Amino acid sequence: MRIDPSRLPDDDKFRELVLFICQRSEGDPQFGATKLNKLLFYSDFLAFRKLGKAITWHRYQRLPQGPAPRALLPLLADMEAAGDIARGERNYFGRVQKRTFALRDARLEEFTADEIALVSELIRDCWGKNATEISLMSHRFRGWKMAEDGEDIPYETVLVQFQRPRDTDRARGDAIADELLSLAKECPLGDDR
């Protein structure tokens, strides 16, 4: 399988996206590891749908709790070792909440204004949602539903829509089918009939 070089994961941009999300979510008491996972996922997949390309092109896998970036844990460990982030745990209503804190500002030079606006809006829309709520949101995503546990979720699945065709859609399909049938009748069959 040949990989499109424009779709290779960008670790540097991914790290900066982590920092940006952590900075902007610092005051959200519900922000923890699960929310970070889902905000990264939504950022990349919504960018693909709305802007025509993912922000980081990182691979996301289907886990029972929802989609998650494959490379998140090793990249967070690298970021912690470099002094870019700190991680901690706290009691949150009787449960352990794992939090990531940005120790420096995100470098946003490689981001477009549309990418920054999309992620900022996403953070605002998810502000105050807890891990359960944001996970349930991700379970409605068709790409997560279609994948098997541990399998990559293709970016293109964000474009999939399951809905009944309208009468106008059926009529257009019938017209195209009639046109194709007419063209097929005009094509030579390759024999001397």
C-alpha positions in Angstrom: 0.0 0.0 0.0 1.4 3.4 -1.0 1.0 6.2 1.5 0.3 9.7 0.3 3.3 11.8 1.6 0.9 14.7 2.2 -0.9 12.5 4.7 2.0 11.5 6.9 1.5 12.1 10.6 3.1 15.3 11.8 4.4 14.7 15.3 5.5 18.3 15.8 2.1 19.7 14.9 0.4 17.0 17.0 2.5 18.1 20.1 1.6 21.7 19.5 -2.1 20.8 19.2 -1.8 18.9 22.5 -0.3 22.0 24.1 -3.0 24.3 22.6 -5.8 22.1 23.8 -4.3 21.8 27.3 -3.8 25.5 27.6 -7.3 26.4 26.4 -8.8 23.7 28.6 -6.9 24.5 31.8 -9.9 26.1 33.5 -12.3 23.3 32.6 -12.7 21.1 35.7 -13.9 18.2 33.4 -10.7 18.3 31.3 -8.8 15.0 31.7 -7.2 12.3 29.6 -10.4 11.1 28.0 -11.4 14.6 27.0 -7.9 15.3 25.6 -8.2 12.1 23.5 -11.6 13.1 22.1 -10.6 16.7 21.4 -7.6 15.6 19.4 -9.8 13.1 17.5 -12.5 15.7 16.8 -9.9 18.3 15.8 -8.4 16.1 13.1 -11.6 14.5 11.8 -13.7 17.8 11.8 -10.8 19.5 10.0 -10.8 16.8 7.4 -14.6 17.2 6.9 -14.7 21.0 7.0 -11.3 22.0 5.7 -10.5 19.1 3.4 -7.4 17.9 5.4 -6.6 16.7 8.9 -4.6 19.0 11.2 -2.0 16.3 12.2 -2.8 13.3 10.0 -2.2 11.1 13.1 -3.8 7.6 13.1 -6.8 7.1 15.4 -7.9 3.6 16.6 -11.2 2.3 17.8 -11.1 1.5 21.4 -14.2 0.3 23.4 -14.3 3.7 25.1 -14.1 5.6 21.8 -11.5 6.8 19.3 -8.0 7.5 20.5 -4.7 8.6 18.8 -2.4 5.7 18.5 0.7 7.7 19.2 -0.6 9.8 22.1 1.0 8.0 25.1 4.6 7.9 23.6 4.3 11.5 22.5 3.1 12.6 25.9 6.0 10.8 27.5 8.4 12.6 25.2 6.7 15.9 25.9 6.9 15.4 29.6 10.6 14.4 29.4 11.3 17.6 27.4 9.5 19.7 30.0 6.7 20.8 27.7 3.9 19.3 29.8 3.3 17.9 33.3 0.8 15.2 34.1 -1.0 14.6 37.3 -3.9 12.8 38.9 -6.7 14.1 41.1 -9.8 12.8 42.8 -12.8 13.9 40.7 -16.1 12.9 42.3 -14.6 9.6 43.6 -12.7 8.8 40.4 -9.2 9.4 39.3 -8.9 12.1 36.7 -5.6 12.2 34.8 -4.8 15.7 33.6 -2.2 17.1 31.3 -0.9 20.6 31.8 0.9 22.7 29.3 4.2 24.2 30.7 4.8 26.4 27.6 2.7 28.2 25.0 1.8 26.3 21.9 3.7 27.3 18.8 1.0 27.9 16.2 3.0 29.1 13.2 2.3 25.9 11.3 -1.5 26.2 11.9 -3.9 28.0 9.6 -6.3 30.5 11.1 -9.2 28.1 10.1 -7.5 25.3 12.1 -7.1 27.4 15.2 -10.7 28.7 14.9 -12.0 25.1 14.5 -10.1 23.8 17.6 -11.1 26.9 19.7 -14.7 26.4 18.8 -14.5 22.7 19.6 -13.1 23.4 23.0 -15.8 26.0 23.7 -18.5 23.5 22.6 -17.2 20.7 24.8 -16.5 23.0 27.8 -18.0 21.5 30.9 -18.8 18.1 29.3 -17.4 15.3 31.4 -15.5 12.2 30.2 -18.7 10.1 29.9 -20.6 12.8 27.9 -17.7 13.4 25.5 -17.1 9.6 25.0 -20.8 9.0 24.3 -20.6 11.8 21.7 -17.7 9.9 20.0 -19.7 6.6 20.0 -22.2 8.2 17.7 -19.5 8.7 15.1 -20.0 6.3 12.2 -16.3 5.7 11.7 -16.0 4.4 15.3 -19.1 2.3 14.8 -17.8 0.8 11.6 -14.3 -0.1 12.8 -13.4 -3.2 14.9 -11.6 -2.7 18.2 -8.0 -1.9 17.7 -8.5 -1.0 14.0 -7.6 2.4 12.5 -10.5 4.7 11.7 -10.1 6.1 8.2 -10.5 9.8 7.9 -12.9 9.4 5.0 -15.5 7.8 7.4 -16.3 11.3 8.6 -17.9 11.9 5.2 -20.2 8.8 5.5 -23.9 9.6 5.9 -26.6 7.1 6.4 -30.0 8.5 5.5 -32.9 7.5 3.4 -32.8 8.9 -0.2 -35.2 11.7 -0.9 -37.6 11.4 -3.9 -35.4 13.9 -5.8 -32.4 11.6 -5.1 -34.2 8.6 -6.5 -35.4 10.5 -9.5 -31.9 11.7 -10.2 -30.6 8.1 -9.8 -33.2 6.8 -12.2 -32.3 9.4 -14.8 -28.6 8.6 -14.5 -29.4 4.8 -14.8 -31.5 5.5 -17.9 -28.7 7.6 -19.5 -26.1 4.9 -18.7 -28.4 2.2 -20.2 -28.8 4.3 -23.4 -25.0 4.8 -23.6 -24.4 1.1 -23.0 -26.7 0.2 -25.9 -24.7 2.4 -28.2 -21.4 0.8 -27.3 -20.0 -1.8 -29.7 -19.9 -5.3 -28.2 -16.6 -6.2 -29.8 -18.1 -8.7 -32.2 -19.4 -8.3 -35.7 -23.2 -8.2 -35.0 
